[in-house]
Amino acid sequence: MAQLPHDRHHPAPPVHPVDEKPGPKRLIPAALQHIAAMYAGVVTPPLIIGQAVGLDAAGRTRLIAAGLLIAGCATLLQTLGIRNAVGNRLPFVNAASSAGITPMLAIAETTAKGHQLPAIYGAVMVAGVFCLAVGPFFGRLLRFFPPLVTGVVITLIGVTLMPVPVGWAQGGDKGAPGFGDMKNLALAAFTLLVILLIQRFAKGFGKQVALLLGLVIGTLAAIPFGMASFDGLRSAPVAALPTPFAFGPPEFQPAAILSLCIVMLVLMTESAAGMLALGEICDRRCDGATLTRGLRTDGLATLLGPLFGGFATSAFAQNVGVVSLTRVRSRYVVAAAGGTLLVLGAFPVLGAVVSLVPMPVLGGAGIVLFGSIAVSGIRTLAEAGLDDSSNIILVAVSLGAGIIPLAAPTFYADFPAWAQTVLGSGISAGALVAVLLNLFFHHLGTRSTSRTAVLSAAPSGSGTQIP
């Protein structure tokens, strides 16, 4: 008699944690953690750009709604994928990157009033096409990103992003009168303490939602002291679907296009680093095909986003930190977060509820998030063979190059604009130096030593071909 395929004699194969489908009791809180961690970062670019081009409150609300919608679509594409064409199928969050703010502000300053957003959107769309064209080559270059290099990049993601939660802990807005007040720092410290206590004494699922509980308790503690503003909730419209070309048709200016294409290279490097980091954290290492599909999603979101008011799209490192901290690696959790972003974009009044979380509360949680990313990088480096003197030099110089923009922000002030764009990001600068030194130490020279180094350094499953 034929056996059923999944009876006790033929048990179903185990499901990888990335493909696990948690029940609602686990899925909803875990997805909310991702929303809480990324919301401030998603709304930052449209807020800053909207103010710079002179949009009123209603215009900025439209920009924010568009950013949330595009982030939701891109995140769903990444996590669920479409056949073998689009999506890395990892718990990967995509949204408008803050790395593009500075060049977009420069475009706004050099463009006539009324043409600023169209010029920005035209440049972003071309940058999306550029990403689609160049993306496949990043997959082929994966052999040059062994654990030694990815460990450096993951560590730098955590270290170079640390000023972000520190700024949030002080109040978020440097121009505000209360920036850096002790009450802000105390609220951030209280939130951090709550998260630490939950991590210490909670068990099972309680530990996995420690970040969310810390955000909720921190926000509740802020209300009696008047530190949680309800103004955004009162003024937000109930529904506000973005319309195509609401700010005018795109305009294509050569200088603006060049600057955004350079930025796109930086974003692709950071996005690739995020995918490699998630692959390590999730025990599903990212191969060349996965990297290509992920960057293709970035390119599509960057190309189509400006039609509705979005900007250049890339990985969100803080959500890598959420996965690393909670160890909830299911891509369906992040897909649920993407669907929530769509709803928040369509109904701004719901998005305003998330914005009730005070910046100091986000700051206290952010220290844990970004610190956990750095720890993941250190763990990867520890497994990459630091007993070799060449590897020690590679890591030391790469980390130093990545920390320069953090330690001395004006170090590259006299460099050409394109060099400032690439080297001014600690993540891209450190990644570039790590790749070049890996080439120098492990891929150049005699064929025998190169072959040995590549065999020992290449990630498993990367598809590396040794000549």
N, C-alpha and C positions, 0 to 999 in steps of 0.2 A: 504493500500500500504506500502511495506517495506521501511523503512528509510535508506538512505545512512549512512554508519558508521561514517562519519566525516562531516555531514552537520551542519547547525546552531542549530539543536535540539540535536545533538550528537557531540559536539566539540571535537577535538583531545586533548588527555591529554597533559598537559604542559611538555616541554622537560627540563630535568635537565640541569643546566649550564655545567656540565661535558660532557654531550652528545650532546651539541649544535654544529652545523656545520656552522661556520661563513663563509661568502662570501669571495672571494679572497682579497677584499680591506681591510678587517680586519685580515684575516688569515695570509697573507704573512708578514706584518710588525710585527705581534705578534710572529710569528715563528722565524723571524730574531732576535728578542730580545733574545729569548732563545739561539740561536746560538752564538750571541755576548757574552752573559753572561757566557757560558760554554766553549768556544773555548780554552781559555788559560789553563783551567784546564784539558781539554782532551789531549792537546799536551804536558803537563808537564811531565807525567810519561815516555812516549817514548823518549822525549828529554834527560831527566836525565839518564835513564837506558842506552840509546844508547851511550851517552858520556862515561858512566862508564865502559862499556864493549869494548870501543874502536871502535865503528862503525864510518865509514866516513859519509859525508853529505848525500850520496845516501842511505846508510843503515838507517840513522835516518829518512829520508823521507819515506822509506818503513814502518818503525815502526809507524810513525804518520798516514800514510794512513790506516794502519791496525787498529789503535786505533779508527779512525773516522768511518770506516766501521762497526766495532763491536759495537760501541756506537749507530750508526744508526739502526742496526738490533735489538739490545736489547731495544732501545726506542720504535721502532715500535711494538715489541712483547708486551711490557708493556702497551702501550696505546690502541692498537687494540685488543690484546689477541687472543688466539686460543681456542674456546669453553670454557669449564670450567677447562682447564688444565694449561694454561700459560697466564700470563699478569694480572696486577691489574686493568686495564682499568681506570686509573687515569692520569692526566697530569704530568707524572712521567718520568724524564730523567735518563737513565742509561749510565755510561761510566766508563773507567778505573779509579780507585780511587787512589789518592795520598797517602792514608794511607798505601799502600803496598810498597811504594818506599824504605823506610828504610830497611825492611827485605830483599827485593830483592837486594839492594846494598850490604848487608851483605853476601848474597849467592854469588854474583859476586866476592867479595873480597876473599872468601875462596874456590873458584873453579878455576881449571886450565883454562888458556886462550883458547878460542875456545869451551869450554864446559859451559860457563857461562849462555848464553841465553837458551840452551837446559835444563840445570838444573833448571833455573827459570820457564820455561814453563812446565816442568814435575811437579813441585811442585804446580803451579797454576792449572793445570788440576785436580790433586787430590783434591785440595781445592774446585774446582767446584763440584766434586762428593760428597765431604763432605757437601757442602751447600745443594745439592739436597736431601741428606739423613736426614739432621737435620732440613731443612726448615719447614716441616709440624708441628714440635713440637713448633715452634715459633707461629704458628696460634693458637695452643691449649693454649698457655700461654698468650693470649691476655687479659684475665681477670685480669692479674696482671699489666696491663698498663692502668689504669683509667686516666681521664683527669688530675688528679693531677700529675701523673708520666709523661704523655706525654707533659704536659705544661713545666715541668722542662727540658725535653730533647729538645723540640723545642727551648726554650730559650737558652740552651747551644749550640745548632747548630749555632745560630746567633752570640753568644758571642765568642765562641772559634774559629770561622772562621774569626773574624774581623782582626787578624794580616795579613791575605792573601791580602785583598785590601789595607791595610796600606803599605805592601811591594810593591805592584803594584804601588801605588801612588809615592813611592820613586824611582821607576825605574824598579823594578822587579828582577834585577840581583844584588845581594849583592856584587859580585866580580867586577862589572863594575865600571869604574872610576867615572862616574857621578851619582852614586847611592846616593840618598838623596839630590841632588841639588835643589835649590829653583825653578828652571824652571820646574822640574818635579812636585814639590808640587803645583806650581802655575797652571799648566795644570790640575792636579787632582781637585784643588779647582774650577777652571773655569768650568770643566765638571759637578761637583756637583752643582754649582750655576745655570747652564743651566737647569739641571733636576728640581731643586727647582722652578725656574721661570715658567717652562712649567707646573708643577703641580699646581702652584698658579693661573696662568692666562689662561691656555688652558681649553677647555671644551670637554666633551664626549670622542671620540676616541683619541683626542690629548693627554689627560692624560694617556690613556692606553699605548701609544707608547712613553712616555716621556723618558724612558730609552734608546730606540733606537735612538731617536732624539738627546739626550745628547751625545751618543757615536759618532754619525755622525758629529755633530757640533764640538765636542772636537777634533776629528781626523782632520777635515778641519782646525781648528785653529792651530794644531801642525805642519802642512806641511810648512808654511812660516818660521818656526823656525828650520827646519831640524830635527824635533823630530818624524817624521813618516818615517820609513825605507821601501824602495821598493826593497831591496836586495832579500828578500824571493820570491817576485813576479817574479823577473828576473831569478832566479835559479831554480824555481820549474818546474818539468816536467809536460807536459800537462795531460798525463794519466799514471797511475801506479797501476794496479790491483795487490794486494798481491797474492803470490803463496803459497800453503801449504808447511810448514816446510822449508821456505826460509832460516832460520837460523840454520837448523839441526833438526833431530828428538829429541823429548823430552827425557830427562834423569831423573831418579827417585832416588833422594838422600834422605834418611830418615830424616836427620836433616833439610834439606830445606823444605820437605813436612810438618814436624811438625810446623815449624815457619809460613808457609803460611796458614795452617789450623787454627792456633790461630788468624792470621790476618783476616781470613774469618769470624770467629765469631764476631770480631769487626765490620767488614763490614756489616754483617747481622744485627747486632744491630743498626747500623747507617741507614741502608736501611729500616729496620722496623720502626725506628723513623721517617724517611722521609715520609713513607707511612701514618703513623698515623697523622703526621703534615698536609699533604695534605688533608687527610680525614676531618680534622677539618676546614681547610681553605676553602675547597670546599663544606662544608655542606653535605658530603657523608662519614660518618664515616667508617673507615676501619675495617671490621670484620675479623674473623679468616681465612675464605676461601680466601678472597682477599689478606691477608698477605701471605698466603701460595703460591698462584699463583705468587705474586710478587717476592718472594724469589726464587721460582723455575726458574723464568726468569733470576735472578742473577746467579743462579747455572749453567744454560745452557750456558749463555754467558761466564762465567768464564771457563767452561769446554771446549767449542768449540773455544773460542777466541785464545788461544795459537796456534791452528792449522795454523792460518794466521798471527800470530805476536801480538795478543792482550794480555792484562793482566787481573788481577782480577777486576771484574765489580761490581759496587754498585751505590747507589743513588747519585745524584748531588744536594747538598743542595742549591747552588746558584739559581737553577731553581725553587726550592720551593719558594725562595725569589721573583722571577719574578712573579709567580702566585699570591703570597700574595700582591705584590705591585700593579700589574696591574688589579687584579681581573678578568682577562681573564682565566676562569677555564676550557675551552674546551680541552678535551684530543686530539681532532683532530688538534688543533694548535701545540701541542707537537709532534703529529705524523708527521705533515708536517716538523717540525724541524728535526725529525729522518730521514725522507726521504732526507732532505737537507744534513745531515751528510753523508749519503751514497754517494751522488753525490760528496761531498767535498773529501771523501776518494778515490773515483775512479778517480777524476781529481784534483790532488794536486795544480794545478795552481789556481783553484777557491778557495781552502782553503787558499792559500797565500793572497788572497784579504781580507779575514776576519782577517788575521794576521797583516794587515796594522794598525789596531787600536793600538795606543801606550799603553804601560803598565800604565802610569799615568792616561790616560783616563779611562781604565778599573778600576783603583783604585778609582777614583772619583765616578763611577757608583756602584762599589762593596760596598762602605760604605752604600749606600742606600739599596742595595740588602740584605746584611747580617743583617743590622739593622732591616729591615722589618721582617726578620725571628724571631728575638728576640722579636719584638713587638707581633707577632702572639702567641708566647709562653706565654708572659705576659697576653695577652687577655684570653688564655685558663686557666691560673692559676687563673685569677680573677673570673672565672666562676666555679672553682673547690672547693670552700669552704675554704677560708683562714681565716675564723673567728674561726676555731678550732685550738687549740694550738698544737696538734699533727701534723696537716698538715703544720703549720708554721715551726715546727722543721724539718719535712721531706724535705720541699723545701729549707730551709736554709742550711742544711748539704749537700744535694745533689748538690746544686749550688756551695757550697764551694769545694766539691770534684772535680767537673768539672772544676773549675777555677784554681785549683792547678797547672796542667801542663802548663797553660798559664802564671800564675804569677811566677812560679819557675820551669823552664824547666828541671833543674837537680835534682828535688826533689826525683825522683825514680831511680837515677843513680846507686845506690847500690842494687837495687832489682834484682831478677832473670829476665832473658830475657823475659819469658812469661808474668810476671807481668808488666814489662815495656811496653810490647805491649798492654796490656789491659788497664792499668791505665794511660799510657802516652797519650792516647786520652781522652780529656776532655769530649767528647760526650759519649763514652762508659763507662768511670769512673762514670760520673754523672748518667747515665741511670742505671748502676749496683747498685749504692747506693740508688737511688730512688726506684727501685724495691724491694730491700731488706728491706728498711724502710717501704715501703707500706705493705709488708708481716708482718713485726713486729707490726705495729700499727693497721692494719685493717684486717688481716687474721689469726693471731694467738690469742689464748686466748679462752674465752668462745664462744660457738656457737652463742649465741644470739647477742653479740656485733659484732662478725665477720659478721653475716648475715646482720645486719643493715648497717655496713660500706661498704660491697660489693654492697648492693643494691643502696646506695647513690653514690658510686664512679664509678660503671661500666658504660662504654659508652653505649649509646642507640644503639641497633642493634648489639651489640657485641656477642650476643648468649650466654651470661654468664648463667650458670646453678647454682642455689643456692640450696645446699643440704637441 
